[in-house]
Amino acid sequence: MSDTYRRGESGAGAAAVMADPAVMLVRYRAGLTGQTARTVHLVSLRDGCEAGVVGTLCGSLMSLEVIETVTPGRGMPCSACVMHHVGAMTPAAEPRPIQVGSSHVDGPDRCGSGGSGQLDLATYQAWGWPVTQQCDQIRLSLECEAAAIAIPIPLSTELIRILAARHCASPVLAHPDVPEHHIMLAGERYGVTLPWPPGAHQVAGALMLPPTMTPRGPITWIQPPNEDSLRSSREIDIFGVLRSVVHRMAKASAPPIHARSTTIQVT
């Protein structure tokens, strides 16, 4: 048993949270470069795990290809995941506006802010976004209405340009857990799982929105949203444009086909 659960009441409380059947315990597999701590994170079972990337309760994104599930009592739990799971089970306090631009961070397990302007839960809810707030985190639910796709940056740059020209621009953000990708949001899901090209991954569960601070750094907007941007973007539009861009890039990089000379022998 981990030493985490031998620290009196706080350890017992963490153990009870980790044993909650409503969450799944996951951590990076052994031997993964840069993940020696192998902290155990919590993933809500309500969110499903059919996609390629899952969002943890602390705001991290983890690829299903490099994680494993663990049983309660094993490993060091993520204190931020535990804190937010406990917060979700207690009566919600009146949400306070998040001042985007404040650099104050109380500790490694607290949420911070960055950017400019002001965001609060009421603004997103007025836009019709399925969001909740805990601590200083704004959490976008990906269960029914919204979709999030992690797309390699070279591809996302082209997608941003094309979708904007078609007047269906998608909100786009950068997440420190997937530094080689941008995450594109859509307000209308297709209804079934789409066969995304290699390198692109659908995000399952929930996604933290700026100005949330994750354990690895802040989440930031690449293409900020407006009142209508989520409502006007569709998952099938992102998928269709992405497939076209991938096909065009593959065709452009393919070696030229040279005509082969043949000799016909007449007898």
C-alpha positions as CSV (number, residue, x, y, z in Angstrom):
1,M,0.0,0.0,0.0
2,S,1.2,3.5,-0.8
3,D,2.5,5.7,2.0
4,T,-0.2,8.2,0.8
5,Y,-2.8,6.2,2.7
6,R,-0.9,6.1,6.0
7,R,-1.2,9.8,6.9
8,G,-4.2,9.8,9.1
9,E,-7.5,11.4,8.2
10,S,-6.2,13.2,5.0
11,G,-4.9,9.9,3.7
12,A,-8.1,8.1,4.5
13,G,-10.1,10.8,2.8
14,A,-7.9,10.5,-0.3
15,A,-8.3,6.7,-0.2
16,A,-12.1,7.0,-0.1
17,V,-12.1,9.3,-3.1
18,M,-9.8,7.0,-5.1
19,A,-12.1,4.0,-4.3
20,D,-15.2,5.8,-5.7
21,P,-16.7,3.6,-8.4
22,A,-17.7,6.8,-10.4
23,V,-14.1,7.4,-11.4
24,M,-11.4,5.4,-13.1
25,L,-7.8,5.5,-11.9
26,V,-5.1,5.9,-14.6
27,R,-1.4,6.6,-14.8
28,Y,1.3,6.5,-17.4
29,R,2.8,3.1,-18.2
30,A,6.2,2.2,-16.7
31,G,9.3,3.3,-18.8
32,L,7.6,6.2,-20.5
33,T,10.2,9.0,-21.0
34,G,9.6,12.0,-18.8
35,Q,6.9,10.3,-16.7
36,T,8.9,8.8,-13.9
37,A,6.5,9.9,-11.1
38,R,3.6,8.1,-12.6
39,T,1.0,10.0,-10.6
40,V,-2.4,8.4,-10.5
41,H,-5.1,10.6,-12.0
42,L,-8.9,10.4,-11.9
43,V,-11.1,10.1,-15.0
44,S,-14.9,10.3,-14.7
45,L,-16.6,7.1,-15.9
46,R,-19.6,9.2,-17.0
47,D,-17.4,10.7,-19.8
48,G,-16.6,7.4,-21.6
49,C,-13.2,6.5,-23.1
50,E,-13.9,5.6,-26.7
51,A,-11.7,8.5,-28.0
52,G,-7.9,8.6,-28.3
53,V,-7.4,11.1,-25.5
54,V,-9.1,11.5,-22.1
55,G,-9.3,14.5,-19.8
56,T,-8.6,14.0,-16.1
57,L,-10.3,15.8,-13.3
58,C,-7.2,18.1,-12.8
59,G,-7.3,19.2,-16.4
60,S,-4.6,17.1,-17.8
61,L,-4.9,15.3,-21.2
62,M,-3.7,11.7,-21.4
63,S,-3.5,9.5,-24.5
64,L,-5.1,6.0,-24.1
65,E,-2.1,4.5,-25.9
66,V,0.4,5.3,-23.1
67,I,-1.7,4.9,-19.9
68,E,-2.9,2.0,-17.8
69,T,-5.6,1.6,-15.2
70,V,-4.7,0.9,-11.5
71,T,-6.6,-0.3,-8.5
72,P,-7.3,1.8,-5.4
73,G,-4.4,1.9,-3.0
74,R,-1.7,1.8,-5.6
75,G,0.5,4.7,-6.5
76,M,0.6,8.4,-5.5
77,P,-2.7,10.1,-6.2
78,C,-2.9,13.5,-8.0
79,S,-3.9,15.9,-5.3
80,A,-5.6,18.2,-7.8
81,C,-7.8,15.4,-9.1
82,V,-8.7,14.5,-5.6
83,M,-9.5,18.1,-4.7
84,H,-11.7,18.6,-7.7
85,H,-13.6,15.3,-7.2
86,V,-14.3,16.2,-3.6
87,G,-15.4,19.7,-4.7
88,A,-17.8,18.1,-7.2
89,M,-19.5,16.2,-4.4
90,T,-20.0,19.2,-2.2
91,P,-22.5,22.1,-2.6
92,A,-21.2,24.5,-5.2
93,A,-20.3,28.0,-4.0
94,E,-21.2,31.1,-6.0
95,P,-18.8,31.2,-8.9
96,R,-16.5,34.2,-8.9
97,P,-15.3,35.9,-12.1
98,I,-11.9,34.8,-13.2
99,Q,-9.6,37.7,-13.9
100,V,-7.6,36.7,-16.9
101,G,-4.3,38.4,-16.6
102,S,-3.7,37.6,-12.9
103,S,-0.4,35.7,-12.4
104,H,-1.3,34.6,-8.8
105,V,-0.9,30.9,-8.2
106,D,-1.4,29.6,-4.6
107,G,0.4,26.3,-5.2
108,P,1.1,23.5,-7.7
109,D,-2.4,22.1,-7.2
110,R,-4.3,25.3,-7.6
111,C,-5.5,26.9,-10.7
112,G,-4.1,30.2,-12.1
113,S,-4.9,32.6,-14.8
114,G,-3.3,34.1,-17.9
115,G,-4.1,36.2,-20.9
116,S,-6.1,39.4,-21.1
117,G,-9.7,40.5,-20.5
118,Q,-12.2,38.8,-18.2
119,L,-14.0,35.4,-18.3
120,D,-16.5,33.9,-16.0
121,L,-18.9,31.0,-15.9
122,A,-21.9,33.2,-16.7
123,T,-20.4,34.3,-20.0
124,Y,-19.9,30.8,-21.3
125,Q,-23.4,29.8,-20.0
126,A,-24.9,32.8,-21.8
127,W,-23.3,31.5,-25.0
128,G,-24.9,28.1,-24.4
129,W,-21.7,26.3,-23.6
130,P,-22.0,23.2,-21.4
131,V,-19.6,24.4,-18.7
132,T,-19.1,24.2,-15.0
133,Q,-16.6,25.8,-12.7
134,Q,-14.7,24.5,-9.7
135,C,-12.0,26.5,-8.0
136,D,-10.6,28.6,-10.8
137,Q,-11.1,25.9,-13.5
138,I,-13.8,26.2,-16.2
139,R,-14.7,22.8,-17.4
140,L,-16.3,22.1,-20.8
141,S,-18.3,18.9,-20.9
142,L,-17.7,16.8,-24.0
143,E,-20.4,14.2,-23.2
144,C,-23.2,15.3,-25.5
145,E,-23.1,18.7,-27.2
146,A,-19.5,19.7,-27.7
147,A,-16.6,17.9,-29.3
148,A,-12.8,18.5,-29.1
149,I,-10.2,17.3,-31.6
150,A,-6.5,17.3,-31.0
151,I,-4.9,18.0,-34.4
152,P,-1.1,18.3,-35.2
153,I,-0.2,22.0,-35.5
154,P,0.9,22.0,-39.2
155,L,-2.5,20.6,-40.1
156,S,-4.5,22.8,-37.7
157,T,-2.9,25.9,-39.1
158,E,-4.3,25.1,-42.5
159,L,-7.7,24.1,-41.0
160,I,-8.0,27.4,-39.2
161,R,-7.5,29.3,-42.5
162,I,-10.0,27.1,-44.5
163,L,-12.7,27.1,-41.9
164,A,-12.5,30.8,-41.4
165,A,-12.9,31.3,-45.1
166,R,-16.0,29.1,-45.0
167,H,-17.5,31.2,-42.1
168,C,-17.5,28.3,-39.7
169,A,-14.3,29.0,-37.7
170,S,-13.7,26.8,-34.8
171,P,-12.4,28.0,-31.4
172,V,-8.9,26.7,-31.1
173,L,-6.7,26.3,-27.9
174,A,-3.3,25.1,-26.9
175,H,-2.9,22.6,-24.0
176,P,0.5,22.0,-22.4
177,D,-0.1,18.2,-22.2
178,V,-0.2,18.0,-26.1
179,P,2.3,20.7,-27.1
180,E,2.5,19.4,-30.7
181,H,-1.2,19.7,-31.2
182,H,-3.9,22.4,-31.2
183,I,-7.4,21.5,-29.9
184,M,-10.3,22.5,-32.1
185,L,-13.8,22.7,-30.6
186,A,-17.1,22.0,-32.3
187,G,-20.6,22.7,-31.0
188,E,-22.3,20.0,-33.0
189,R,-21.1,16.4,-32.7
190,Y,-21.5,14.0,-35.7
191,G,-23.3,11.3,-33.7
192,V,-20.9,8.4,-34.4
193,T,-17.2,8.0,-33.9
194,L,-15.4,9.3,-37.0
195,P,-12.3,7.7,-38.5
196,W,-9.8,10.5,-37.8
197,P,-6.5,10.4,-39.8
198,P,-3.4,9.3,-38.0
199,G,-2.1,12.0,-35.5
200,A,-5.6,13.4,-34.9
201,H,-7.4,12.3,-31.7
202,Q,-10.9,13.0,-30.4
203,V,-10.8,14.2,-26.7
204,A,-13.2,12.4,-24.4
205,G,-14.7,13.5,-21.1
206,A,-14.1,17.1,-20.4
207,L,-11.7,19.9,-21.4
208,M,-10.5,22.8,-19.3
209,L,-10.8,26.2,-20.9
210,P,-8.6,29.2,-20.6
211,P,-7.5,30.7,-18.3
212,T,-7.3,27.4,-16.4
213,M,-3.8,26.5,-15.2
214,T,-2.9,22.8,-15.4
215,P,-0.1,21.1,-13.5
216,R,2.1,21.6,-16.6
217,G,1.2,25.2,-17.4
218,P,-1.7,27.4,-18.7
219,I,-4.2,26.6,-21.3
220,T,-4.3,29.4,-23.9
221,W,-6.5,30.4,-26.9
222,I,-5.0,30.2,-30.3
223,Q,-8.2,31.3,-31.9
224,P,-10.4,32.8,-29.2
225,P,-14.2,32.1,-29.2
226,N,-17.1,34.5,-29.6
227,E,-20.8,34.2,-28.9
228,D,-21.5,32.2,-32.1
229,S,-18.2,30.4,-32.8
230,L,-19.1,27.1,-31.0
231,R,-22.6,27.1,-32.3
232,S,-21.5,27.6,-35.9
233,S,-18.7,24.9,-35.9
234,R,-19.5,21.2,-36.6
235,E,-17.4,18.2,-36.0
236,I,-18.1,16.9,-39.5
237,D,-16.8,20.1,-41.0
238,I,-13.5,19.8,-39.2
239,F,-13.3,16.1,-40.2
240,G,-14.1,16.8,-43.9
241,V,-11.6,19.7,-44.2
242,L,-8.9,17.7,-42.3
243,R,-9.3,14.7,-44.6
244,S,-9.0,17.0,-47.6
245,V,-5.9,18.7,-46.3
246,V,-4.2,15.4,-45.4
247,H,-5.0,14.0,-48.9
248,R,-3.6,17.1,-50.5
249,M,-0.4,17.1,-48.5
250,A,0.1,13.4,-49.1
251,K,-0.3,13.9,-52.9
252,A,2.1,16.9,-52.9
253,S,4.8,14.9,-51.1
254,A,4.4,11.8,-53.2
255,P,7.3,11.1,-55.6
256,P,6.6,11.8,-59.3
257,I,5.6,8.8,-61.4
258,H,8.0,8.6,-64.3
259,A,6.9,6.9,-67.5
260,R,8.7,3.7,-68.0
261,S,10.0,2.9,-71.5
262,T,9.2,-0.5,-72.9
263,T,10.7,-2.3,-75.7
264,I,8.4,-4.4,-78.0
265,Q,10.2,-7.1,-79.8
266,V,8.6,-8.0,-83.1
267,T,9.3,-11.5,-84.4
